[in-house]
Amino acid sequence: MKINAIRMSTPIEEKVDQKLKVRTGMVTVSDGKSRPTPVQLHLSMEVLRLQKEEPIPMDSKPLNSKERMVQIHRQKVGGLGLSIKGGAEHKLPILISRIYKNQAADRTGDLFVGDAIIKVNGEYITACPHDDAVNILRNAGDLVVLTVKHYKAATPFLQKQDDKDSQQTDSNSEKEASDESFRITSNSTSSRPSSICSEMDQETIQTHWVDIITVPLMMAYVTRYIFGTDKLRPNSFEVRGLNGISTGIIHCDDSAILSQWLKFINDNIIGLTSLQMKLYNRNFTVSDRIEYMGWVNECVLNNNQPWQNYKPRFLALKGTDLMLLDSPPLNLADWNKCSLAFKVYQTMFRIVKDSENVDERQHCFLVQTSGQESRYFSVETRQELLRIENAWHSAVCNAVMKLGTKTFTVSSNGKTAGLTLDWNLGFSLFEGDSKTLVWQYKFSQLRGSSDDGKSKLKLHFQDIDTKAIETKELECAILQSLLYCMHAFLTAKVASVDPGFLCSTLP
């Protein structure tokens, strides 16, 4: 079944199972040709599922002899969504006589009319009277684990009993199952269905939820844009998995529901990605660890229509490198196969202001590398943009401290010299061959700089004693690379004196 569009129809429901949080919402799905059909969106920590409701074939029900354990998440409205009959006083097991459509028991897809409840949360109830069983189920908590065993022969009897109960006029009559040796007296409250649900008149379930699309969230990404363009889909999004599977386009009538789904799904993806980063970093040294990894969209120039085509790229900040990959590294060996990497201390990162956006894409940033054209990227949310910016600052600081010093060949007063940027000493100028120190200033003494955009650079330092400004004129053939490296050293130096920043970067 190919899915082109999905329309939201109900609010998101949340079920909590200790560390696992599950959210569901009813949707409708259309392939663009046939009428829309109901579909459920089911989000867990690791997977996003699209599910459709299908009839339960009789031969698909569980065998008589097989016990099963089923978890039910109690709903605030509707409870467990089932009714029971039987009890020890009738020499009968506790039998599920009814399952209410679209409620908790129904949504498990694993409970059936005719199932006998053997245990509730691990405790046997086979010897319980009917009313005791009702109370145990009602007080079993929000997450209820049932151990059940199916009695196929009891199913038609129970369904028949429901029909007779709804039409009964003589309260003293008795009903007997012809294919089983048990009698249930109708004037006993224990023999009638005791609803663990708020609705008593709903239709008995004949369907269950079946997965039609499953998208793993590990290193997946969410996009609201039409693939490859800057065109934003109104109130819509899709999720693309690492294995190439897509949910299709999910449309939301309500912008609030759209925002909720985007947040919930992105939070799960970020959580899984952070966990994977920690696992990878166990194999890397502190100076070579990963600060960030995730999907971005890079602008791809196309003839005379710049900034209109976008390609998904996997971006990573690892050690001293900015890495761009076509697909995420799936193992340690893949990190060595990256064909496009730049040193973060010779690269500039800049968030693009809304007024500077070149098209309809939002949350954009530029990466400028010496000797190459600027690269223009976008991400889906402001939160993700800020995550990249924070990771960039951490990566630059760690890279500069690992590098320690960097020397550039320059010309001063017509003579060849070496300008050294030193993490501890600051700026130092040495004569070419003799390595004689000409001048030295701390990073904190730099009061400004200017350049001609080609090769000439002026550095303005303040003398510690006289407070006078001294200007040093230099020429450098790779001026842009020098400027970017200066910026990295200065950024790292400023960040290193911020205790909050230092704590955030400690392993």
Secondary structure as UniProt FT lines:
FT   STRAND          5..8
FT   STRAND          13..17
FT   TURN            18..19
FT   STRAND          20..30
FT   STRAND          37..43
FT   STRAND          47..55
FT   HELIX           58..60
FT   TURN            64..65
FT   STRAND          67..73
FT   TURN            76..78
FT   STRAND          82..85
FT   HELIX           88..90
FT   STRAND          95..100
FT   TURN            101..102
FT   HELIX           104..108
FT   TURN            113..114
FT   STRAND          115..120
FT   TURN            121..122
FT   STRAND          123..124
FT   TURN            126..127
FT   HELIX           130..138
FT   STRAND          143..150
FT   TURN            152..153
FT   HELIX           154..167
FT   TURN            171..172
FT   STRAND          174..176
FT   TURN            178..179
FT   STRAND          183..185
FT   TURN            186..187
FT   TURN            189..191
FT   STRAND          194..195
FT   STRAND          207..216
FT   TURN            218..219
FT   STRAND          221..223
FT   TURN            227..228
FT   TURN            234..235
FT   STRAND          236..240
FT   TURN            242..243
FT   STRAND          249..251
FT   HELIX           255..281
FT   TURN            282..283
FT   HELIX           286..288
FT   STRAND          290..300
FT   TURN            303..304
FT   TURN            306..307
FT   STRAND          309..318
FT   TURN            319..320
FT   STRAND          321..325
FT   HELIX           332..337
FT   STRAND          340..343
FT   HELIX           344..346
FT   STRAND          347..351
FT   HELIX           354..356
FT   STRAND          364..369
FT   TURN            370..371
FT   STRAND          375..378
FT   HELIX           382..403
FT   STRAND          405..412
FT   TURN            413..414
FT   STRAND          415..422
FT   TURN            423..425
FT   STRAND          426..431
FT   TURN            432..434
FT   STRAND          437..441
FT   HELIX           443..445
FT   STRAND          446..451
FT   STRAND          456..462
FT   TURN            464..466
FT   STRAND          469..475
FT   TURN            477..478
FT   HELIX           479..496
FT   HELIX           499..505
//
